[in-house]
Amino acid sequence: MSNEHGNLIKSPKQLIIIVFACFFVPLIIILLLMVFVNNGKRGESNATTEQLIKPVAQLNFQDASAPTDPKASAPAASK
């Protein structure tokens, strides 16, 4: 039995093919996964970007020294 190790890449053409495959195959897999994830069902497909961002980007400023009224539903100094 021989203990020699053989090379899988025997020519420069095979080396170039392997280098390109190692670069492009993961990119193609990532792009296909992105398409798969983005094609999932969404709640409102006709919502604009502004409507989607508004709940996250909305800031409510209140005066910390103003007395709070527990019976009022809306704060007195909100902007």
C-alpha positions as CSV (number, residue, x, y, z in Angstrom):
1,M,0.0,0.0,0.0
2,S,1.3,3.5,-0.9
3,N,1.4,6.3,1.6
4,E,1.7,9.0,-1.1
5,H,-0.8,11.8,-1.1
6,G,-2.1,12.8,-4.5
7,N,-3.1,16.4,-5.5
8,L,-6.7,16.9,-6.5
9,I,-5.7,19.9,-8.7
10,K,-3.4,18.7,-11.4
11,S,-3.5,21.7,-13.9
12,P,-3.7,25.5,-13.7
13,K,-7.1,25.3,-15.4
14,Q,-8.5,23.2,-12.6
15,L,-7.0,25.7,-10.1
16,I,-8.7,28.6,-11.7
17,I,-12.1,26.7,-11.8
18,I,-11.8,25.9,-8.1
19,V,-10.9,29.5,-7.1
20,F,-13.9,30.9,-9.0
21,A,-16.2,28.2,-7.6
22,C,-15.1,28.9,-4.1
23,F,-15.9,32.6,-4.6
24,F,-19.1,32.4,-6.6
25,V,-20.9,29.3,-5.1
26,P,-21.3,30.9,-1.6
27,L,-22.4,34.2,-3.2
28,I,-25.1,32.4,-5.2
29,I,-26.2,30.4,-2.1
30,I,-26.5,33.7,-0.1
31,L,-28.4,35.4,-2.9
32,L,-30.8,32.5,-3.2
33,L,-31.4,32.5,0.6
34,M,-32.1,36.2,0.5
35,V,-34.7,35.7,-2.3
36,F,-36.3,32.9,-0.3
37,V,-36.5,34.9,2.9
38,N,-37.8,38.1,1.2
39,N,-40.6,36.2,-0.7
40,G,-42.3,35.4,2.6
41,K,-45.7,36.8,3.3
42,R,-45.8,40.3,4.7
43,G,-48.6,41.9,6.7
44,E,-49.3,44.9,4.4
45,S,-47.8,44.8,1.0
46,N,-49.0,48.2,0.0
47,A,-47.6,50.1,3.0
48,T,-45.1,52.8,2.2
49,T,-41.7,53.0,3.7
50,E,-42.8,56.0,5.8
51,Q,-45.6,54.0,7.3
52,L,-43.3,51.1,8.2
53,I,-40.7,53.3,9.8
54,K,-43.1,55.6,11.7
55,P,-43.7,53.4,14.8
56,V,-39.9,52.9,15.2
57,A,-38.8,56.4,14.5
58,Q,-41.5,58.3,16.4
59,L,-40.2,60.2,19.4
60,N,-42.5,61.6,22.1
61,F,-41.0,64.4,24.2
62,Q,-42.6,65.3,27.6
63,D,-41.8,67.8,30.2
64,A,-40.4,65.8,33.1
65,S,-41.3,68.5,35.7
66,A,-45.0,68.8,34.6
67,P,-47.5,67.1,36.9
68,T,-49.1,64.0,35.5
69,D,-52.8,63.5,35.6
70,P,-53.6,59.8,35.9
71,K,-57.2,60.4,34.5
72,A,-55.9,62.0,31.3
73,S,-55.3,59.6,28.5
74,A,-52.9,61.8,26.5
75,P,-49.9,63.6,28.0
76,A,-50.2,67.4,28.2
77,A,-46.9,68.4,26.7
78,S,-46.3,65.8,23.9
79,K,-45.0,67.0,20.5
